[in-house]
Amino acid sequence: MTVLRVIAAAISVVIGIAGLILPVLPGWIFLGLAAALLFPNSAFARKAVAKIEQRFPSTKRLLRFLFGK
């Protein structure tokens, strides 16, 4: 696992927990991102990345960098 991926996942977990407490911030999005970053080979991560790439094609380069596809 790359250091960048672990750092991004840790930040996402912290923001996600804050989002669960604060009503203005959606915490589940950040917790899902952290799960996808920590477990990139899981079925959840593969499906999520495929859906994001399909809906937002401009993010394909960033997702390929983060998930190493």
CHARMM internal coordinates of N, CA and C (Angstrom, degrees):
IC EDIT
DIST 1 N 1 CA 1.4446
DIST 1 CA 1 C 1.5200
ANGL 1 N 1 CA 1 C 108.60
DIST 1 C 2 N 1.2865
ANGL 1 CA 1 C 2 N 115.24
DIHE 1 N 1 CA 1 C 2 N 134.93
DIST 2 N 2 CA 1.4492
ANGL 1 C 2 N 2 CA 117.62
DIHE 1 CA 1 C 2 N 2 CA -179.19
DIST 2 CA 2 C 1.5238
ANGL 2 N 2 CA 2 C 110.62
DIHE 1 C 2 N 2 CA 2 C -77.29
DIST 2 C 3 N 1.2880
ANGL 2 CA 2 C 3 N 114.55
DIHE 2 N 2 CA 2 C 3 N 155.18
DIST 3 N 3 CA 1.4649
ANGL 2 C 3 N 3 CA 120.72
DIHE 2 CA 2 C 3 N 3 CA -179.28
DIST 3 CA 3 C 1.5249
ANGL 3 N 3 CA 3 C 110.01
DIHE 2 C 3 N 3 CA 3 C -64.43
DIST 3 C 4 N 1.3294
ANGL 3 CA 3 C 4 N 116.66
DIHE 3 N 3 CA 3 C 4 N -38.59
DIST 4 N 4 CA 1.4603
ANGL 3 C 4 N 4 CA 120.67
DIHE 3 CA 3 C 4 N 4 CA 179.99
DIST 4 CA 4 C 1.5247
ANGL 4 N 4 CA 4 C 111.20
DIHE 3 C 4 N 4 CA 4 C -61.60
DIST 4 C 5 N 1.3139
ANGL 4 CA 4 C 5 N 116.90
DIHE 4 N 4 CA 4 C 5 N -40.53
DIST 5 N 5 CA 1.4625
ANGL 4 C 5 N 5 CA 121.14
DIHE 4 CA 4 C 5 N 5 CA 179.80
DIST 5 CA 5 C 1.5236
ANGL 5 N 5 CA 5 C 111.06
DIHE 4 C 5 N 5 CA 5 C -65.94
DIST 5 C 6 N 1.3182
ANGL 5 CA 5 C 6 N 117.36
DIHE 5 N 5 CA 5 C 6 N -41.09
DIST 6 N 6 CA 1.4685
ANGL 5 C 6 N 6 CA 120.96
DIHE 5 CA 5 C 6 N 6 CA -179.97
DIST 6 CA 6 C 1.5244
ANGL 6 N 6 CA 6 C 110.76
DIHE 5 C 6 N 6 CA 6 C -67.86
DIST 6 C 7 N 1.3167
ANGL 6 CA 6 C 7 N 117.25
DIHE 6 N 6 CA 6 C 7 N -40.86
DIST 7 N 7 CA 1.4646
ANGL 6 C 7 N 7 CA 120.75
DIHE 6 CA 6 C 7 N 7 CA 178.62
DIST 7 CA 7 C 1.5192
ANGL 7 N 7 CA 7 C 110.23
DIHE 6 C 7 N 7 CA 7 C -64.85
DIST 7 C 8 N 1.3359
ANGL 7 CA 7 C 8 N 117.13
DIHE 7 N 7 CA 7 C 8 N -44.63
DIST 8 N 8 CA 1.4664
ANGL 7 C 8 N 8 CA 120.80
DIHE 7 CA 7 C 8 N 8 CA 178.92
DIST 8 CA 8 C 1.5241
ANGL 8 N 8 CA 8 C 110.66
DIHE 7 C 8 N 8 CA 8 C -62.95
DIST 8 C 9 N 1.3212
ANGL 8 CA 8 C 9 N 117.86
DIHE 8 N 8 CA 8 C 9 N -38.88
DIST 9 N 9 CA 1.4658
ANGL 8 C 9 N 9 CA 121.41
DIHE 8 CA 8 C 9 N 9 CA 178.61
DIST 9 CA 9 C 1.5299
ANGL 9 N 9 CA 9 C 110.76
DIHE 8 C 9 N 9 CA 9 C -66.47
DIST 9 C 10 N 1.3188
ANGL 9 CA 9 C 10 N 117.13
DIHE 9 N 9 CA 9 C 10 N -41.57
DIST 10 N 10 CA 1.4676
ANGL 9 C 10 N 10 CA 120.23
DIHE 9 CA 9 C 10 N 10 CA -179.91
DIST 10 CA 10 C 1.5281
ANGL 10 N 10 CA 10 C 110.82
DIHE 9 C 10 N 10 CA 10 C -64.56
DIST 10 C 11 N 1.3180
ANGL 10 CA 10 C 11 N 116.66
DIHE 10 N 10 CA 10 C 11 N -42.05
DIST 11 N 11 CA 1.4700
ANGL 10 C 11 N 11 CA 120.30
DIHE 10 CA 10 C 11 N 11 CA 177.58
DIST 11 CA 11 C 1.5318
ANGL 11 N 11 CA 11 C 109.67
DIHE 10 C 11 N 11 CA 11 C -64.36
DIST 11 C 12 N 1.3215
ANGL 11 CA 11 C 12 N 116.79
DIHE 11 N 11 CA 11 C 12 N -40.51
DIST 12 N 12 CA 1.4622
ANGL 11 C 12 N 12 CA 120.37
DIHE 11 CA 11 C 12 N 12 CA 179.37
DIST 12 CA 12 C 1.5235
ANGL 12 N 12 CA 12 C 111.74
DIHE 11 C 12 N 12 CA 12 C -64.47
DIST 12 C 13 N 1.3174
ANGL 12 CA 12 C 13 N 117.39
DIHE 12 N 12 CA 12 C 13 N -37.50
DIST 13 N 13 CA 1.4672
ANGL 12 C 13 N 13 CA 120.80
DIHE 12 CA 12 C 13 N 13 CA 177.73
DIST 13 CA 13 C 1.5298
ANGL 13 N 13 CA 13 C 110.08
DIHE 12 C 13 N 13 CA 13 C -64.66
DIST 13 C 14 N 1.3127
ANGL 13 CA 13 C 14 N 117.39
DIHE 13 N 13 CA 13 C 14 N -44.27
DIST 14 N 14 CA 1.4695
ANGL 13 C 14 N 14 CA 120.79
DIHE 13 CA 13 C 14 N 14 CA -179.81
DIST 14 CA 14 C 1.5276
ANGL 14 N 14 CA 14 C 110.24
DIHE 13 C 14 N 14 CA 14 C -63.23
DIST 14 C 15 N 1.3334
ANGL 14 CA 14 C 15 N 117.15
DIHE 14 N 14 CA 14 C 15 N -46.07
DIST 15 N 15 CA 1.4593
ANGL 14 C 15 N 15 CA 120.35
DIHE 14 CA 14 C 15 N 15 CA 178.79
DIST 15 CA 15 C 1.5309
ANGL 15 N 15 CA 15 C 110.12
DIHE 14 C 15 N 15 CA 15 C -65.61
DIST 15 C 16 N 1.3267
ANGL 15 CA 15 C 16 N 117.14
DIHE 15 N 15 CA 15 C 16 N -38.17
DIST 16 N 16 CA 1.4535
ANGL 15 C 16 N 16 CA 120.66
DIHE 15 CA 15 C 16 N 16 CA 178.90
DIST 16 CA 16 C 1.5159
ANGL 16 N 16 CA 16 C 112.92
DIHE 15 C 16 N 16 CA 16 C -63.27
DIST 16 C 17 N 1.3156
ANGL 16 CA 16 C 17 N 116.71
DIHE 16 N 16 CA 16 C 17 N -42.38
DIST 17 N 17 CA 1.4688
ANGL 16 C 17 N 17 CA 120.06
DIHE 16 CA 16 C 17 N 17 CA 177.75
DIST 17 CA 17 C 1.5232
ANGL 17 N 17 CA 17 C 110.26
DIHE 16 C 17 N 17 CA 17 C -65.77
DIST 17 C 18 N 1.3309
ANGL 17 CA 17 C 18 N 116.40
DIHE 17 N 17 CA 17 C 18 N -40.60
DIST 18 N 18 CA 1.4704
ANGL 17 C 18 N 18 CA 119.41
DIHE 17 CA 17 C 18 N 18 CA 176.27
DIST 18 CA 18 C 1.5263
ANGL 18 N 18 CA 18 C 110.15
DIHE 17 C 18 N 18 CA 18 C -63.23
DIST 18 C 19 N 1.3251
ANGL 18 CA 18 C 19 N 116.44
DIHE 18 N 18 CA 18 C 19 N -36.95
DIST 19 N 19 CA 1.4520
ANGL 18 C 19 N 19 CA 120.28
DIHE 18 CA 18 C 19 N 19 CA 178.85
DIST 19 CA 19 C 1.5124
ANGL 19 N 19 CA 19 C 113.52
DIHE 18 C 19 N 19 CA 19 C -67.78
DIST 19 C 20 N 1.3143
ANGL 19 CA 19 C 20 N 117.19
DIHE 19 N 19 CA 19 C 20 N -28.68
DIST 20 N 20 CA 1.4608
ANGL 19 C 20 N 20 CA 119.53
DIHE 19 CA 19 C 20 N 20 CA 176.37
DIST 20 CA 20 C 1.5249
ANGL 20 N 20 CA 20 C 111.38
DIHE 19 C 20 N 20 CA 20 C -71.07
DIST 20 C 21 N 1.3198
ANGL 20 CA 20 C 21 N 116.10
DIHE 20 N 20 CA 20 C 21 N -27.32
DIST 21 N 21 CA 1.4619
ANGL 20 C 21 N 21 CA 120.98
DIHE 20 CA 20 C 21 N 21 CA -178.98
DIST 21 CA 21 C 1.5305
ANGL 21 N 21 CA 21 C 110.80
DIHE 20 C 21 N 21 CA 21 C -88.38
DIST 21 C 22 N 1.3335
ANGL 21 CA 21 C 22 N 116.88
DIHE 21 N 21 CA 21 C 22 N -43.41
DIST 22 N 22 CA 1.4617
ANGL 21 C 22 N 22 CA 121.59
DIHE 21 CA 21 C 22 N 22 CA -177.70
DIST 22 CA 22 C 1.5265
ANGL 22 N 22 CA 22 C 110.37
DIHE 21 C 22 N 22 CA 22 C -86.69
DIST 22 C 23 N 1.3192
ANGL 22 CA 22 C 23 N 117.75
DIHE 22 N 22 CA 22 C 23 N 134.44
DIST 23 N 23 CA 1.4614
ANGL 22 C 23 N 23 CA 119.95
DIHE 22 CA 22 C 23 N 23 CA -177.57
DIST 23 CA 23 C 1.5303
ANGL 23 N 23 CA 23 C 114.75
DIHE 22 C 23 N 23 CA 23 C -75.21
DIST 23 C 24 N 1.3206
ANGL 23 CA 23 C 24 N 118.54
DIHE 23 N 23 CA 23 C 24 N -14.89
DIST 24 N 24 CA 1.4605
ANGL 23 C 24 N 24 CA 121.04
DIHE 23 CA 23 C 24 N 24 CA -176.97
DIST 24 CA 24 C 1.5172
ANGL 24 N 24 CA 24 C 113.53
DIHE 23 C 24 N 24 CA 24 C -88.54
DIST 24 C 25 N 1.2927
ANGL 24 CA 24 C 25 N 118.10
DIHE 24 N 24 CA 24 C 25 N -15.17
DIST 25 N 25 CA 1.4567
ANGL 24 C 25 N 25 CA 122.46
DIHE 24 CA 24 C 25 N 25 CA -174.40
DIST 25 CA 25 C 1.5259
ANGL 25 N 25 CA 25 C 110.09
DIHE 24 C 25 N 25 CA 25 C -114.66
DIST 25 C 26 N 1.3424
ANGL 25 CA 25 C 26 N 117.59
DIHE 25 N 25 CA 25 C 26 N 122.84
DIST 26 N 26 CA 1.4699
ANGL 25 C 26 N 26 CA 118.68
DIHE 25 CA 25 C 26 N 26 CA 179.07
DIST 26 CA 26 C 1.5281
ANGL 26 N 26 CA 26 C 111.27
DIHE 25 C 26 N 26 CA 26 C -75.80
DIST 26 C 27 N 1.2995
ANGL 26 CA 26 C 27 N 116.99
DIHE 26 N 26 CA 26 C 27 N 106.72
DIST 27 N 27 CA 1.4535
ANGL 26 C 27 N 27 CA 121.29
DIHE 26 CA 26 C 27 N 27 CA -175.30
DIST 27 CA 27 C 1.5080
ANGL 27 N 27 CA 27 C 114.44
DIHE 26 C 27 N 27 CA 27 C -74.96
DIST 27 C 28 N 1.3231
ANGL 27 CA 27 C 28 N 118.18
DIHE 27 N 27 CA 27 C 28 N -30.89
DIST 28 N 28 CA 1.4674
ANGL 27 C 28 N 28 CA 121.06
DIHE 27 CA 27 C 28 N 28 CA -175.75
DIST 28 CA 28 C 1.5175
ANGL 28 N 28 CA 28 C 112.10
DIHE 27 C 28 N 28 CA 28 C -64.11
DIST 28 C 29 N 1.3238
ANGL 28 CA 28 C 29 N 118.07
DIHE 28 N 28 CA 28 C 29 N -30.19
DIST 29 N 29 CA 1.4697
ANGL 28 C 29 N 29 CA 120.41
DIHE 28 CA 28 C 29 N 29 CA 178.70
DIST 29 CA 29 C 1.5223
ANGL 29 N 29 CA 29 C 110.06
DIHE 28 C 29 N 29 CA 29 C -64.71
DIST 29 C 30 N 1.3102
ANGL 29 CA 29 C 30 N 117.18
DIHE 29 N 29 CA 29 C 30 N -45.20
DIST 30 N 30 CA 1.4547
ANGL 29 C 30 N 30 CA 120.90
DIHE 29 CA 29 C 30 N 30 CA -178.47
DIST 30 CA 30 C 1.5242
ANGL 30 N 30 CA 30 C 112.34
DIHE 29 C 30 N 30 CA 30 C -71.55
DIST 30 C 31 N 1.3197
ANGL 30 CA 30 C 31 N 117.11
DIHE 30 N 30 CA 30 C 31 N -34.14
DIST 31 N 31 CA 1.4622
ANGL 30 C 31 N 31 CA 119.89
DIHE 30 CA 30 C 31 N 31 CA 176.29
DIST 31 CA 31 C 1.5279
ANGL 31 N 31 CA 31 C 110.64
DIHE 30 C 31 N 31 CA 31 C -68.36
DIST 31 C 32 N 1.3194
ANGL 31 CA 31 C 32 N 116.64
DIHE 31 N 31 CA 31 C 32 N -36.98
DIST 32 N 32 CA 1.4669
ANGL 31 C 32 N 32 CA 120.56
DIHE 31 CA 31 C 32 N 32 CA 175.16
DIST 32 CA 32 C 1.5181
ANGL 32 N 32 CA 32 C 111.85
DIHE 31 C 32 N 32 CA 32 C -65.84
DIST 32 C 33 N 1.3205
ANGL 32 CA 32 C 33 N 116.56
DIHE 32 N 32 CA 32 C 33 N -40.29
DIST 33 N 33 CA 1.4645
ANGL 32 C 33 N 33 CA 120.81
DIHE 32 CA 32 C 33 N 33 CA 176.41
DIST 33 CA 33 C 1.5234
ANGL 33 N 33 CA 33 C 110.71
DIHE 32 C 33 N 33 CA 33 C -62.89
DIST 33 C 34 N 1.3186
ANGL 33 CA 33 C 34 N 117.13
DIHE 33 N 33 CA 33 C 34 N -42.49
DIST 34 N 34 CA 1.4669
ANGL 33 C 34 N 34 CA 120.65
DIHE 33 CA 33 C 34 N 34 CA 178.45
DIST 34 CA 34 C 1.5227
ANGL 34 N 34 CA 34 C 111.04
DIHE 33 C 34 N 34 CA 34 C -62.88
DIST 34 C 35 N 1.3223
ANGL 34 CA 34 C 35 N 116.92
DIHE 34 N 34 CA 34 C 35 N -41.68
DIST 35 N 35 CA 1.4714
ANGL 34 C 35 N 35 CA 120.20
DIHE 34 CA 34 C 35 N 35 CA 178.45
DIST 35 CA 35 C 1.5260
ANGL 35 N 35 CA 35 C 110.64
DIHE 34 C 35 N 35 CA 35 C -63.81
DIST 35 C 36 N 1.3253
ANGL 35 CA 35 C 36 N 116.62
DIHE 35 N 35 CA 35 C 36 N -41.44
DIST 36 N 36 CA 1.4598
ANGL 35 C 36 N 36 CA 120.16
DIHE 35 CA 35 C 36 N 36 CA 179.40
DIST 36 CA 36 C 1.5274
ANGL 36 N 36 CA 36 C 111.41
DIHE 35 C 36 N 36 CA 36 C -66.91
DIST 36 C 37 N 1.3267
ANGL 36 CA 36 C 37 N 117.07
DIHE 36 N 36 CA 36 C 37 N -35.24
DIST 37 N 37 CA 1.4706
ANGL 36 C 37 N 37 CA 120.06
DIHE 36 CA 36 C 37 N 37 CA 178.67
DIST 37 CA 37 C 1.5226
ANGL 37 N 37 CA 37 C 111.98
DIHE 36 C 37 N 37 CA 37 C -72.38
DIST 37 C 38 N 1.3218
ANGL 37 CA 37 C 38 N 116.97
DIHE 37 N 37 CA 37 C 38 N -37.53
DIST 38 N 38 CA 1.4596
ANGL 37 C 38 N 38 CA 119.77
DIHE 37 CA 37 C 38 N 38 CA -178.13
DIST 38 CA 38 C 1.5298
ANGL 38 N 38 CA 38 C 112.83
DIHE 37 C 38 N 38 CA 38 C -78.79
DIST 38 C 39 N 1.3176
ANGL 38 CA 38 C 39 N 116.69
DIHE 38 N 38 CA 38 C 39 N -29.37
DIST 39 N 39 CA 1.4630
ANGL 38 C 39 N 39 CA 121.05
DIHE 38 CA 38 C 39 N 39 CA -178.29
DIST 39 CA 39 C 1.5247
ANGL 39 N 39 CA 39 C 110.20
DIHE 38 C 39 N 39 CA 39 C -127.35
DIST 39 C 40 N 1.3384
ANGL 39 CA 39 C 40 N 118.07
DIHE 39 N 39 CA 39 C 40 N 69.69
DIST 40 N 40 CA 1.4682
ANGL 39 C 40 N 40 CA 120.92
DIHE 39 CA 39 C 40 N 40 CA -173.31
DIST 40 CA 40 C 1.5217
ANGL 40 N 40 CA 40 C 114.43
DIHE 39 C 40 N 40 CA 40 C -68.67
DIST 40 C 41 N 1.3154
ANGL 40 CA 40 C 41 N 119.05
DIHE 40 N 40 CA 40 C 41 N -17.76
DIST 41 N 41 CA 1.4587
ANGL 40 C 41 N 41 CA 120.97
DIHE 40 CA 40 C 41 N 41 CA -179.10
DIST 41 CA 41 C 1.5200
ANGL 41 N 41 CA 41 C 113.35
DIHE 40 C 41 N 41 CA 41 C -95.62
DIST 41 C 42 N 1.3254
ANGL 41 CA 41 C 42 N 117.01
DIHE 41 N 41 CA 41 C 42 N 4.23
DIST 42 N 42 CA 1.4649
ANGL 41 C 42 N 42 CA 119.63
DIHE 41 CA 41 C 42 N 42 CA 179.92
DIST 42 CA 42 C 1.5283
ANGL 42 N 42 CA 42 C 110.18
DIHE 41 C 42 N 42 CA 42 C -76.38
DIST 42 C 43 N 1.3032
ANGL 42 CA 42 C 43 N 115.64
DIHE 42 N 42 CA 42 C 43 N 159.43
DIST 43 N 43 CA 1.4613
ANGL 42 C 43 N 43 CA 120.69
DIHE 42 CA 42 C 43 N 43 CA 179.12
DIST 43 CA 43 C 1.5300
ANGL 43 N 43 CA 43 C 110.65
DIHE 42 C 43 N 43 CA 43 C -62.83
DIST 43 C 44 N 1.3336
ANGL 43 CA 43 C 44 N 116.74
DIHE 43 N 43 CA 43 C 44 N -37.71
DIST 44 N 44 CA 1.4594
ANGL 43 C 44 N 44 CA 121.21
DIHE 43 CA 43 C 44 N 44 CA 178.33
DIST 44 CA 44 C 1.5222
ANGL 44 N 44 CA 44 C 110.83
DIHE 43 C 44 N 44 CA 44 C -59.02
DIST 44 C 45 N 1.3225
ANGL 44 CA 44 C 45 N 117.00
DIHE 44 N 44 CA 44 C 45 N -48.10
DIST 45 N 45 CA 1.4580
ANGL 44 C 45 N 45 CA 121.06
DIHE 44 CA 44 C 45 N 45 CA -177.73
DIST 45 CA 45 C 1.5215
ANGL 45 N 45 CA 45 C 111.19
DIHE 44 C 45 N 45 CA 45 C -65.31
DIST 45 C 46 N 1.3221
ANGL 45 CA 45 C 46 N 117.31
DIHE 45 N 45 CA 45 C 46 N -42.63
DIST 46 N 46 CA 1.4721
ANGL 45 C 46 N 46 CA 120.11
DIHE 45 CA 45 C 46 N 46 CA 179.97
DIST 46 CA 46 C 1.5250
ANGL 46 N 46 CA 46 C 111.24
DIHE 45 C 46 N 46 CA 46 C -62.45
DIST 46 C 47 N 1.3210
ANGL 46 CA 46 C 47 N 117.02
DIHE 46 N 46 CA 46 C 47 N -42.90
DIST 47 N 47 CA 1.4647
ANGL 46 C 47 N 47 CA 120.38
DIHE 46 CA 46 C 47 N 47 CA 179.42
DIST 47 CA 47 C 1.5255
ANGL 47 N 47 CA 47 C 111.40
DIHE 46 C 47 N 47 CA 47 C -67.23
DIST 47 C 48 N 1.3264
ANGL 47 CA 47 C 48 N 116.07
DIHE 47 N 47 CA 47 C 48 N -42.70
DIST 48 N 48 CA 1.4598
ANGL 47 C 48 N 48 CA 120.13
DIHE 47 CA 47 C 48 N 48 CA -179.27
DIST 48 CA 48 C 1.5178
ANGL 48 N 48 CA 48 C 111.28
DIHE 47 C 48 N 48 CA 48 C -63.91
DIST 48 C 49 N 1.3264
ANGL 48 CA 48 C 49 N 117.31
DIHE 48 N 48 CA 48 C 49 N -44.83
DIST 49 N 49 CA 1.4626
ANGL 48 C 49 N 49 CA 120.89
DIHE 48 CA 48 C 49 N 49 CA 179.82
DIST 49 CA 49 C 1.5270
ANGL 49 N 49 CA 49 C 110.40
DIHE 48 C 49 N 49 CA 49 C -64.40
DIST 49 C 50 N 1.3141
ANGL 49 CA 49 C 50 N 117.65
DIHE 49 N 49 CA 49 C 50 N -40.77
DIST 50 N 50 CA 1.4659
ANGL 49 C 50 N 50 CA 120.73
DIHE 49 CA 49 C 50 N 50 CA 179.42
DIST 50 CA 50 C 1.5258
ANGL 50 N 50 CA 50 C 110.93
DIHE 49 C 50 N 50 CA 50 C -63.32
DIST 50 C 51 N 1.3326
ANGL 50 CA 50 C 51 N 117.36
DIHE 50 N 50 CA 50 C 51 N -41.71
DIST 51 N 51 CA 1.4603
ANGL 50 C 51 N 51 CA 120.69
DIHE 50 CA 50 C 51 N 51 CA 179.13
DIST 51 CA 51 C 1.5246
ANGL 51 N 51 CA 51 C 111.30
DIHE 50 C 51 N 51 CA 51 C -66.47
DIST 51 C 52 N 1.3258
ANGL 51 CA 51 C 52 N 116.65
DIHE 51 N 51 CA 51 C 52 N -41.59
DIST 52 N 52 CA 1.4610
ANGL 51 C 52 N 52 CA 120.06
DIHE 51 CA 51 C 52 N 52 CA 179.88
DIST 52 CA 52 C 1.5255
ANGL 52 N 52 CA 52 C 110.37
DIHE 51 C 52 N 52 CA 52 C -65.83
DIST 52 C 53 N 1.3314
ANGL 52 CA 52 C 53 N 117.17
DIHE 52 N 52 CA 52 C 53 N -43.25
DIST 53 N 53 CA 1.4640
ANGL 52 C 53 N 53 CA 120.30
DIHE 52 CA 52 C 53 N 53 CA 178.61
DIST 53 CA 53 C 1.5219
ANGL 53 N 53 CA 53 C 111.29
DIHE 52 C 53 N 53 CA 53 C -62.96
DIST 53 C 54 N 1.3162
ANGL 53 CA 53 C 54 N 117.12
DIHE 53 N 53 CA 53 C 54 N -37.31
DIST 54 N 54 CA 1.4564
ANGL 53 C 54 N 54 CA 120.59
DIHE 53 CA 53 C 54 N 54 CA -179.84
DIST 54 CA 54 C 1.5288
ANGL 54 N 54 CA 54 C 111.11
DIHE 53 C 54 N 54 CA 54 C -69.16
DIST 54 C 55 N 1.3130
ANGL 54 CA 54 C 55 N 116.10
DIHE 54 N 54 CA 54 C 55 N -42.14
DIST 55 N 55 CA 1.4623
ANGL 54 C 55 N 55 CA 119.62
DIHE 54 CA 54 C 55 N 55 CA -177.26
DIST 55 CA 55 C 1.5307
ANGL 55 N 55 CA 55 C 112.44
DIHE 54 C 55 N 55 CA 55 C -79.19
DIST 55 C 56 N 1.3208
ANGL 55 CA 55 C 56 N 117.24
DIHE 55 N 55 CA 55 C 56 N -37.19
DIST 56 N 56 CA 1.4609
ANGL 55 C 56 N 56 CA 122.10
DIHE 55 CA 55 C 56 N 56 CA -178.60
DIST 56 CA 56 C 1.5297
ANGL 56 N 56 CA 56 C 109.61
DIHE 55 C 56 N 56 CA 56 C -125.33
DIST 56 C 57 N 1.3259
ANGL 56 CA 56 C 57 N 118.34
DIHE 56 N 56 CA 56 C 57 N 82.51
DIST 57 N 57 CA 1.4680
ANGL 56 C 57 N 57 CA 120.87
DIHE 56 CA 56 C 57 N 57 CA -176.07
DIST 57 CA 57 C 1.5372
ANGL 57 N 57 CA 57 C 114.10
DIHE 56 C 57 N 57 CA 57 C -60.70
DIST 57 C 58 N 1.3282
ANGL 57 CA 57 C 58 N 117.25
DIHE 57 N 57 CA 57 C 58 N -23.94
DIST 58 N 58 CA 1.4617
ANGL 57 C 58 N 58 CA 119.43
DIHE 57 CA 57 C 58 N 58 CA -178.90
DIST 58 CA 58 C 1.5309
ANGL 58 N 58 CA 58 C 112.49
DIHE 57 C 58 N 58 CA 58 C -69.72
DIST 58 C 59 N 1.3281
ANGL 58 CA 58 C 59 N 118.37
DIHE 58 N 58 CA 58 C 59 N -15.29
DIST 59 N 59 CA 1.4642
ANGL 58 C 59 N 59 CA 121.39
DIHE 58 CA 58 C 59 N 59 CA 179.92
DIST 59 CA 59 C 1.5281
ANGL 59 N 59 CA 59 C 112.91
DIHE 58 C 59 N 59 CA 59 C -88.90
DIST 59 C 60 N 1.3187
ANGL 59 CA 59 C 60 N 116.60
DIHE 59 N 59 CA 59 C 60 N -0.38
DIST 60 N 60 CA 1.4612
ANGL 59 C 60 N 60 CA 120.38
DIHE 59 CA 59 C 60 N 60 CA -174.66
DIST 60 CA 60 C 1.5280
ANGL 60 N 60 CA 60 C 112.26
DIHE 59 C 60 N 60 CA 60 C -57.77
DIST 60 C 61 N 1.3253
ANGL 60 CA 60 C 61 N 117.94
DIHE 60 N 60 CA 60 C 61 N -43.67
DIST 61 N 61 CA 1.4688
ANGL 60 C 61 N 61 CA 121.36
DIHE 60 CA 60 C 61 N 61 CA -178.71
DIST 61 CA 61 C 1.5326
ANGL 61 N 61 CA 61 C 111.23
DIHE 60 C 61 N 61 CA 61 C -63.22
DIST 61 C 62 N 1.3123
ANGL 61 CA 61 C 62 N 117.57
DIHE 61 N 61 CA 61 C 62 N -44.28
DIST 62 N 62 CA 1.4703
ANGL 61 C 62 N 62 CA 121.66
DIHE 61 CA 61 C 62 N 62 CA 179.51
DIST 62 CA 62 C 1.5219
ANGL 62 N 62 CA 62 C 111.04
DIHE 61 C 62 N 62 CA 62 C -64.34
DIST 62 C 63 N 1.3235
ANGL 62 CA 62 C 63 N 116.64
DIHE 62 N 62 CA 62 C 63 N -44.19
DIST 63 N 63 CA 1.4659
ANGL 62 C 63 N 63 CA 120.03
DIHE 62 CA 62 C 63 N 63 CA 179.85
DIST 63 CA 63 C 1.5264
ANGL 63 N 63 CA 63 C 111.61
DIHE 62 C 63 N 63 CA 63 C -64.86
DIST 63 C 64 N 1.3020
ANGL 63 CA 63 C 64 N 116.77
DIHE 63 N 63 CA 63 C 64 N -38.79
DIST 64 N 64 CA 1.4776
ANGL 63 C 64 N 64 CA 119.92
DIHE 63 CA 63 C 64 N 64 CA 178.04
DIST 64 CA 64 C 1.5244
ANGL 64 N 64 CA 64 C 109.65
DIHE 63 C 64 N 64 CA 64 C -64.75
DIST 64 C 65 N 1.3307
ANGL 64 CA 64 C 65 N 117.23
DIHE 64 N 64 CA 64 C 65 N -36.89
DIST 65 N 65 CA 1.4735
ANGL 64 C 65 N 65 CA 120.56
DIHE 64 CA 64 C 65 N 65 CA 178.80
DIST 65 CA 65 C 1.5277
ANGL 65 N 65 CA 65 C 110.29
DIHE 64 C 65 N 65 CA 65 C -67.38
DIST 65 C 66 N 1.3357
ANGL 65 CA 65 C 66 N 117.29
DIHE 65 N 65 CA 65 C 66 N -46.06
DIST 66 N 66 CA 1.4602
ANGL 65 C 66 N 66 CA 120.37
DIHE 65 CA 65 C 66 N 66 CA -177.12
DIST 66 CA 66 C 1.5073
ANGL 66 N 66 CA 66 C 113.39
DIHE 65 C 66 N 66 CA 66 C -70.59
DIST 66 C 67 N 1.3304
ANGL 66 CA 66 C 67 N 117.14
DIHE 66 N 66 CA 66 C 67 N -38.75
DIST 67 N 67 CA 1.4546
ANGL 66 C 67 N 67 CA 119.98
DIHE 66 CA 66 C 67 N 67 CA -175.17
DIST 67 CA 67 C 1.5099
ANGL 67 N 67 CA 67 C 113.73
DIHE 66 C 67 N 67 CA 67 C -100.63
DIST 67 C 68 N 1.3281
ANGL 67 CA 67 C 68 N 117.95
DIHE 67 N 67 CA 67 C 68 N -2.11
DIST 68 N 68 CA 1.4566
ANGL 67 C 68 N 68 CA 121.25
DIHE 67 CA 67 C 68 N 68 CA 172.68
DIST 68 CA 68 C 1.5074
ANGL 68 N 68 CA 68 C 116.07
DIHE 67 C 68 N 68 CA 68 C 65.61
DIST 68 C 69 N 1.2970
ANGL 68 CA 68 C 69 N 117.47
DIHE 68 N 68 CA 68 C 69 N 33.55
DIST 69 N 69 CA 1.4706
ANGL 68 C 69 N 69 CA 120.47
DIHE 68 CA 68 C 69 N 69 CA 178.46
DIST 69 CA 69 C 1.4989
ANGL 69 N 69 CA 69 C 110.76
DIHE 68 C 69 N 69 CA 69 C -84.71
END
COOR INIT
IC SEED 1 N 1 CA 1 C
IC BUILD
